[in-house]
């Protein structure tokens, strides 16, 4: 049984394993010993998740203070805020799955806080992520990841890909698309499906009013640099990193596979890869998360290691090292793997 040295008052002294929420097709391929060991680590720690959220809030606060004191560092600080915003997004993702804390109120409170800090709605995210992505992984017209890949041009039958073309499509064009769509989603009117008209909703008007208030306060107290750092980082850079990780997780896998083992990628990497994409393990151990949604974020790497050693078809798990280049002799980079799968001939 897993022991937790730090507990919050809402947690019992002895962790009680939660349901694995395993995909039936995966569970049937695992022996009982493996399932039992996975179930034993399926107990989220509310204290650890709370500390993680506070750590990210502290990171961003330090960046904002630094931006006020040293405006010339704004590009670097905005980038770091974008990376830490992705970390907050991964914690929000855990809250959507109910794996930040055993106590539902604490889990939802942490989820609401992390979602609010990056300008998202936890409820909207749950509906999109759980009901559409997980429940219909790879389904045309339902899974939002397929829409993402289509926007960056990855689902084009007959197209020949190179790593350079993939870099331009994902890192350059994809980042621009992700950032512009995020800004449009926050502030521009939405198109009504029944009338095909652009209509302002309370949500966009509220966001515009909040932005005007923040800009006025920033001018009044000479805090333009922190506001720019936070806005660029959380609403432009973070969505770009999200898109890159979305591509790393499933691209060239879910559009063409009916086998759950082959639909989700995992990857490891050096310091830069881990810094940009390794926040709270979800992206690096993404196949373990999709197979067993009940495993908390702080146990996903352990679960992924367990599965890569003991799962009967472990040699078939799409696993890579590095995003663009690999320093591992036997593992391709994510981009190499995507190019190989998009160019099967």
C-alpha positions in Angstrom: 0.0 0.0 0.0 1.2 3.5 -0.8 2.1 5.7 2.1 1.6 9.5 2.1 3.7 11.4 4.6 1.8 14.7 4.0 -2.0 14.6 4.5 -4.7 17.2 4.4 -7.5 17.0 7.0 -9.9 15.7 4.3 -7.8 12.6 3.6 -7.9 9.4 5.5 -4.8 8.0 7.2 -4.7 4.9 5.0 -5.1 5.6 1.3 -7.9 3.7 -0.3 -7.2 2.8 -3.9 -9.5 4.3 -6.4 -11.0 2.6 -9.5 -8.4 2.2 -12.3 -11.0 3.3 -15.0 -9.2 0.9 -17.4 -10.1 0.6 -21.1 -11.7 -2.9 -21.4 -9.5 -3.8 -24.4 -6.4 -3.0 -22.3 -7.5 -4.6 -19.1 -8.2 -7.9 -20.8 -4.6 -8.0 -22.0 -3.1 -7.5 -18.5 -2.6 -10.3 -16.0 -4.1 -9.9 -12.5 -0.7 -9.2 -10.8 -0.1 -6.2 -13.1 -3.7 -4.9 -12.6 -3.3 -5.4 -8.8 0.0 -3.4 -8.8 -1.5 -0.6 -10.9 -4.5 -0.5 -8.6 -2.2 -0.1 -5.6 -0.9 3.2 -6.9 -4.3 4.5 -7.8 -4.7 6.8 -4.8 -4.4 10.6 -5.4 -2.7 12.9 -2.9 -4.7 16.1 -2.3 -1.7 17.5 -0.3 0.7 16.9 -3.1 -1.6 18.3 -5.7 -2.3 21.4 -3.6 1.5 21.9 -3.2 1.9 21.5 -7.0 -0.8 24.2 -7.7 0.8 26.6 -5.2 4.2 26.0 -6.7 3.0 27.0 -10.2 1.2 30.0 -8.9 4.4 31.0 -7.1 6.4 30.5 -10.3 4.1 32.8 -12.3 4.0 35.4 -9.5 7.8 35.5 -9.4 7.8 36.0 -13.2 5.3 38.9 -12.9 7.4 40.6 -10.3 10.6 40.1 -12.4 8.7 41.6 -15.4 7.9 44.7 -13.4 11.5 45.1 -12.3 13.3 44.1 -15.5 11.0 44.8 -18.5 13.8 43.8 -21.0 13.4 40.2 -19.8 9.8 40.1 -20.9 10.2 37.6 -23.8 12.0 35.1 -21.6 9.5 35.6 -18.7 6.5 35.3 -21.0 7.9 32.0 -22.4 8.4 30.6 -18.9 4.9 31.7 -17.9 3.6 29.8 -21.0 5.4 26.7 -19.9 4.2 26.9 -16.4 0.7 27.6 -17.7 0.9 24.3 -19.5 1.8 22.7 -16.1 -1.3 24.3 -14.7 -3.3 22.9 -17.6 -2.0 19.4 -16.8 -3.2 19.8 -13.2 -6.6 21.1 -14.5 -6.6 17.9 -16.6 -6.1 15.8 -13.5 -9.0 17.6 -11.8 -11.2 16.9 -14.8 -10.5 13.2 -14.2 -11.0 13.5 -10.5 -7.4 12.5 -9.7 -6.0 15.6 -7.9 -7.5 14.6 -4.6 -9.8 12.0 -3.1 -12.0 14.7 -1.7 -14.3 15.9 -4.4 -14.5 19.4 -3.1 -10.8 19.8 -2.9 -10.3 18.3 -6.4 -12.9 20.6 -7.9 -11.5 23.7 -6.1 -8.0 23.0 -7.4 -9.5 22.4 -10.8 -11.4 25.6 -10.8 -8.3 27.6 -9.7 -6.0 26.1 -12.3 -8.6 26.6 -15.1 -9.2 30.2 -14.0 -5.5 31.1 -14.0 -5.3 30.1 -17.7 -8.6 31.6 -18.7 -10.5 28.4 -19.1 -13.7 26.8 -17.8 -13.3 23.5 -15.9 -16.8 22.4 -16.8 -16.3 23.2 -20.6 -13.0 21.3 -20.5 -14.6 18.3 -18.9 -17.3 18.1 -21.5 -14.8 18.4 -24.4 -12.0 16.2 -22.9 -14.0 13.4 -21.2 -17.1 13.2 -23.4 -15.4 13.7 -26.7 -11.7 12.9 -26.6 -11.5 10.0 -24.2 -14.9 8.5 -24.9 -14.4 8.7 -28.7 -10.6 8.7 -29.2 -10.0 8.9 -33.0 -13.6 9.2 -34.0 -14.1 11.4 -37.0 -16.3 14.5 -36.2 -16.2 13.9 -32.4 -12.6 13.8 -31.1 -11.3 17.4 -31.0 -7.7 16.1 -31.5 -8.5 15.2 -35.1 -9.7 18.7 -35.7 -6.4 20.0 -34.3 -4.4 17.7 -36.7 -6.6 18.8 -39.6 -5.9 22.5 -38.9 -2.1 22.0 -39.1 -2.5 19.8 -42.2 -1.5 16.4 -40.8 -4.5 14.6 -42.2 -3.9 15.0 -45.9 -4.0 11.6 -47.8 -1.1 11.1 -50.2 1.1 14.0 -48.9 4.8 13.2 -48.4 6.2 14.5 -45.1 9.7 15.4 -44.0 10.8 16.4 -40.6 11.3 20.0 -41.9 7.8 20.1 -43.3 6.4 18.8 -40.0 8.4 21.4 -38.0 6.9 24.2 -40.1 3.4 22.7 -39.9 3.4 22.1 -36.2 5.8 24.5 -34.5 5.5 27.5 -36.7 2.1 27.5 -38.5 0.4 25.4 -35.7 1.6 27.8 -33.0 0.3 30.8 -34.8 -3.1 29.0 -35.4 -3.3 28.0 -31.7 -2.6 31.4 -30.4 -4.9 33.2 -32.8 -7.7 30.8 -32.1 -7.3 31.3 -28.4 -7.5 35.1 -28.7 -10.6 34.7 -31.0 -12.2 32.4 -28.5 -11.8 34.9 -25.7 -12.8 38.1 -27.4 -14.5 37.7 -30.8 -18.2 37.0 -31.5 -19.3 33.4 -32.0 -21.1 32.1 -35.1 -24.5 30.7 -34.4 -25.1 27.3 -36.1 -28.8 27.9 -36.8 -28.5 31.4 -38.4 -24.8 31.4 -39.4 -24.6 34.9 -37.8 -21.8 36.3 -35.6 -23.2 37.0 -32.2 -21.6 38.5 -29.1 -22.3 36.5 -25.9 -22.0 37.4 -22.2 -18.7 35.5 -22.1 -16.9 37.5 -24.7 -18.3 40.8 -23.4 -17.2 39.9 -19.9 -13.7 39.0 -21.2 -13.4 42.3 -23.0 -14.6 44.3 -19.9 -12.1 42.4 -17.7 -9.3 43.1 -20.3 -10.1 46.9 -20.3 -10.1 47.0 -16.5 -6.7 45.2 -16.4 -5.2 47.5 -19.0 -6.5 50.6 -17.1 -5.0 49.3 -13.8 -1.7 48.4 -15.5 -1.4 51.9 -16.9 -2.3 53.5 -13.6 0.2 51.5 -11.6 2.8 51.2 -14.4 2.4 47.4 -14.7 2.2 47.1 -18.4 5.2 44.7 -18.6 3.7 42.1 -16.2 0.4 42.3 -17.9 2.0 41.7 -21.3 4.1 38.8 -19.9 1.1 37.1 -18.5 -1.1 37.7 -21.5 1.5 36.6 -24.0 2.5 33.6 -21.9 -0.8 32.3 -20.9 -2.9 33.0 -24.0 -0.4 32.7 -26.8 2.6 30.6 -25.8 0.7 28.1 -23.6 -1.8 27.2 -26.4 1.1 26.8 -28.8 2.8 24.3 -26.4 -0.6 22.6 -25.9 -0.8 22.1 -29.7 2.7 20.6 -29.9 2.0 18.2 -27.0 -1.3 17.2 -28.6 0.6 16.3 -31.8 3.2 14.4 -29.8 0.5 12.5 -27.9 -1.6 11.1 -30.8 -0.5 12.4 -34.2 -0.3 9.8 -37.0 -1.8 7.3 -34.6 -5.5 7.8 -33.9 -6.7 8.7 -37.4 -5.7 5.3 -38.7 -5.7 2.7 -35.8 -8.5 0.6 -34.3 -6.1 -0.9 -31.7 -6.1 1.0 -28.4 -2.5 0.0 -27.8 -1.4 1.9 -30.9 -3.5 5.1 -30.4 -1.4 7.0 -27.9 2.3 7.8 -27.7 4.6 8.2 -24.8 8.0 9.9 -24.8 11.0 10.8 -22.7 13.8 13.3 -23.3 16.6 15.5 -22.0 16.3 18.6 -19.9 14.8 20.9 -22.5 12.1 18.4 -23.5 11.3 17.6 -19.9 11.1 21.3 -19.0 8.8 22.2 -21.9 6.6 19.1 -21.9 7.2 17.1 -18.8 5.1 19.1 -16.3 3.3 16.6 -14.0 4.1 13.7 -16.3 0.8 13.6 -18.3 2.4 14.1 -21.7 5.4 11.9 -21.2 3.3 9.0 -19.9 0.2 9.7 -22.0 -0.4 6.1 -23.1 -0.6 5.1 -19.4 -3.1 7.8 -18.7 -5.4 6.8 -21.6 -5.3 3.1 -20.7 -5.9 3.7 -17.0 -7.6 7.1 -16.4 -7.8 6.6 -12.6 -4.1 6.8 -12.0 -3.1 10.2 -10.5 -0.6 12.5 -12.1 2.1 11.8 -9.6 2.0 8.1 -10.3 1.7 8.1 -14.1 5.5 7.8 -14.7 5.6 4.8 -12.4 2.6 3.3 -14.1 4.2 3.9 -17.6 7.4 2.2 -16.5 5.5 -0.7 -15.1 3.5 -1.1 -18.3 6.6 -0.9 -20.6 8.2 -3.7 -18.6 5.2 -6.0 -17.9 2.5 -5.3 -20.5 2.3 -8.4 -22.9 2.6 -6.1 -25.9 5.1 -3.7 -24.4 7.3 -3.7 -27.6 4.3 -2.3 -29.6 3.7 0.7 -27.4 4.6 3.9 -29.5 7.4 5.3 -27.4 10.0 8.0 -28.4 12.9 9.9 -27.1 13.0 13.7 -27.7 10.6 15.8 -29.7 12.6 16.6 -32.8 15.9 14.8 -32.4 16.7 11.6 -30.5 19.9 10.9 -28.6 18.7 7.4 -27.8 20.1 4.6 -30.0 16.9 2.5 -30.2 14.1 5.0 -29.9 13.1 7.6 -32.6 12.2 11.2 -31.8 8.5 12.1 -31.8 8.9 13.9 -35.2 10.8 10.9 -36.7 8.0 8.6 -35.6 5.2 10.8 -37.0 7.0 11.2 -40.3 7.5 7.4 -40.5 3.9 6.7 -39.8 2.6 9.4 -42.2 4.9 8.0 -45.0 4.3 4.2 -44.6 5.7 3.4 -48.0 
